[in-house]
Amino acid sequence: MGKAEGGSTSRASCLEQRRDAPIISTVAAALDRALPVPLGVQLRGLIEYGIACGELAPGAQLPSVREFAEASGLAPMTVSGVYKTLREAGLIITRPGAGSFVAQPTRDTIQTFDAMQRIEACMDTLLAEAEAAGVEADDLAALLNARIARIKAHKLRPVRITMIGVFKEATKAYAADIQRQLRDHDVIDALTIDQLRSSTKRDGLADLYVTLANRRQEVEAMIAPDSPVISISFIPSEKTRSLLAGIDPVARIGIVSVFPEFLALMKPGVLRFTPHVQSVEVALADDPDLDVFFGRVDVVVYATGAESVLDRLPRNVPAIEYRHVPDPHAIQRELLPVIERLRARLPLKETSA
């Protein structure tokens, strides 16, 4: 059972306020010895969920094992074990002589930069061929515009998307959030990882799969090798942020999660929106002393997936779900361009329907 927040509050608050600080400082500062979670598990959770929530961007360099051990006070063997687990999960990569980095997506539908380089090379070749044949640049541009116009004249083929999440209702909500930014004729379904795993028909479910960064490798292992998978980042919902900001400054907050490794990221996340609150405790949803825990807090903040604890709450204790939503900016910057590039590659014969 966690203890009331003391000195670690300032460390966590510092983490949230210094978003531009080096990873070695922010992550080490977030390790909280008051949490009922081993520090090694906390470290793994901070990196794993930091990637899923966009706190750690693809390509970001992580400190060496020795640097992390010295900054955090953890044993080098503990840090090394965490890095090994994250490498096996496909979340980080280690380059000999260079260090460890947050992994880039392993199966992007199109690598934009490389694709643009190839297109530019093809255009240079085409221009050179046109010049050699005596075709004027204006005539070539008119030909290209005519081809583009004919393609646009076709009705765009709907793209089938499947959102893969962990919890059923939350995954449906994620899909609904994404749907609002799609074209009217595009379709998005919602499946949990367990539903996908138990499905006897996985191939052909979607043109594109969307999931959380820390679940991407797991999803890729369960679908056809040529099926595109993209992960996007998630942020606390506006409703969650508003409710947290409205908590009474003298209230005692109780934080509950199903996953112990998520507590390390959830606690400073809650503190980010409740800097006015001084008393914070944490517990796991399966804690045998959960009723005692609820008896000494004034408001409970529970992670998505921990809804079962609500039945055990005293009537006078309100509850706030720490709900995440797909980052709208990530949808615009990352998902929608992928959908449009994928749409352009789908068979045109299917667009006439």
Buried (B, 14 or more C-beta within 10 A) or exposed (E): BBEBBEEBBEBBBBBBEEEEEEBBBBBBBBBBEBBBBEBBBBBBBBBBBBBBBBBBEEEBBBBBBEBBBBBBEBEEEBBBBBBEBBBEBBBBBBEEEEBBBBBEBEBBBBEEEEEEEEEEEEEEEEEEEBEEEEBEEEEBEEEEEEEEEEEEEEEBBBBBBBBBBBBBEBBBBBBBBBBEBBEEEBBBBBBBBEEBEEEEEBEEBBBBBBBBBBBBBBBBEBBEEEBBBBBBBBBBBEEBBEBBEEBEEEBBBBBBBBBBBBBBBBBBBBBBBBEEBBBBBBBBBEBEEBEEBBEEBBBBBBBBBBBEBEEEBEEEBEBBBBBBBBBBEBBEEBBBEBBEBBBEEBEEEEBEE
